[in-house]
Structure formats: structure tokens, C-alpha cells
């Protein structure tokens, strides 16, 4: 399956379990692989045939900036759900990192892979 890749998307939100993390917004970094079929837009060159990743970016920013999750895992799951609601996206790989999570580490993150549920 083809992929649209969004790399190092940065936003700020309330995230964490400690008292100070619940007061001040912190940086998060998100990387996405959106699995889709790029054959038609590759042939037609029409935005109407493509996954509109500009819209995904706007929705992603709104979701992250207004979130108040305790766990990076919950944030990643919410991001995956948002992406799977987008027409044409069949599967998504989400990596969400919290750069300030651990002293002596550049970042702590999670990576999840989710697929659109097919009705039975």
C-alpha cells in the first residue's frame, strides 16, 4: 500500500501525570505514515482524488493543542482515530514523542499501527 508521510510535526499540549505537567504545555513531536492508494491521484493530478493532508494537519493541530491526556499512548490513539476518519486513509502508523519526558534521554515515544475497521 502507498503512504503519505508527515515528519516531525510539532505542537504543544498538556500531557503527563505529574502536577507540573498538568499546568504547563509541553512539546510533542508526531510522525505519521498514512496508508492509502495513490494510483488515481498520481494519474489525475487532482486534489479531489487525493488524501488532503493539509486538512489532516489542521485537525491534528487542533486535537493536540486542545488535548489533556495523561499518557502519550492515549494521545497516539486519538491521533490514529482522527487519521482513520479521513476518507482514503486505510491504515496509519503513528509515532508520538514527548521530548521532555525523561532526563538524560532525547525523547520518549510510542508507535502504534491502526487499521480502519471493515464492517462485518
C-alpha positions in Angstrom: 0.0 0.0 0.0 1.2 3.5 -0.7 1.9 6.0 2.0 1.8 9.7 2.7 4.4 10.6 5.3 4.3 13.6 7.7 7.5 14.0 9.6 8.4 15.8 12.8 5.0 17.6 13.3 5.5 19.7 16.4 2.7 21.0 18.7 2.3 21.8 22.4 -0.2 20.4 24.9 -0.9 19.4 28.4 0.3 15.8 28.8 1.7 13.8 31.7 0.8 12.5 35.1 2.9 14.9 37.3 1.4 18.0 38.8 3.8 20.4 36.9 2.9 18.6 33.6 -0.7 19.4 34.2 -0.1 23.1 34.4 2.3 23.9 31.5 2.0 22.9 27.9 4.8 20.7 26.6 6.2 19.9 23.2 5.2 16.7 21.4 6.5 15.5 18.1 4.3 13.4 15.8 5.3 11.3 12.8 2.7 9.8 10.6 2.5 7.3 7.8 -0.9 7.4 6.2 -1.6 4.2 4.1 -3.7 4.9 1.1 -4.0 4.2 -2.6 -2.1 6.9 -4.5 -2.6 5.5 -8.0 -5.6 7.6 -9.0 -4.3 11.0 -7.8 -0.9 10.1 -9.3 -2.6 9.7 -12.7 -5.2 12.6 -12.5 -3.1 15.2 -10.6 -6.4 16.3 -8.9 -6.7 17.2 -5.2 -10.2 15.7 -5.3 -8.7 12.3 -5.8 -6.1 12.6 -3.1 -6.0 12.5 0.7 -6.0 16.1 1.8 -3.1 16.1 4.2 -3.4 19.9 4.8 -6.8 19.2 6.3 -5.3 16.4 8.4 -2.6 18.9 9.6 -5.2 21.4 10.8 -7.2 18.7 12.6 -4.1 17.3 14.1 -3.0 20.7 15.4 -6.5 21.3 16.9 -6.6 17.8 18.5 -3.1 18.1 20.1 -3.3 21.7 21.3 -6.7 21.1 23.0 -5.8 17.7 24.5 -5.1 17.0 28.1 -4.1 13.3 28.1 -2.1 11.8 30.9 -0.4 9.2 28.6 1.4 9.6 25.3 -0.3 6.3 24.4 -3.7 7.9 24.7 -2.6 10.9 22.5 -1.3 8.5 19.9 -4.5 6.5 19.8 -6.6 9.7 19.4 -4.3 10.8 16.5 -4.7 7.4 14.9 -8.5 7.6 15.2 -8.5 11.1 13.7 -6.5 9.9 10.7 -8.6 6.9 10.1 -11.7 9.1 9.9 -10.1 10.7 6.8 -11.5 9.4 3.5 -9.0 7.3 1.7 -6.8 6.5 4.7 -7.0 2.8 5.3 -4.2 2.4 7.9 -2.0 4.7 9.9 1.3 4.4 11.7 1.6 7.0 14.5 4.8 7.8 16.4 4.2 10.3 19.2 7.2 11.6 21.2 7.5 13.7 24.3 11.0 15.2 24.2 10.9 16.4 27.9 9.7 13.1 29.4 13.0 11.7 30.8 16.1 13.3 32.0 19.2 12.0 30.1 17.0 10.9 27.1 16.3 12.9 24.0 12.7 11.7 23.9 10.3 9.1 25.0 7.7 7.9 22.5 5.2 5.3 21.4 4.5 3.9 18.0 1.1 2.4 17.1 -0.3 0.9 13.9 -4.1 1.0 13.4 -6.3 0.0 10.5 -9.8 1.1 9.5 -12.3 -1.4 10.7 -14.1 -3.2 8.0 -17.8 -3.7 8.7 -18.7 -7.4 9.0 
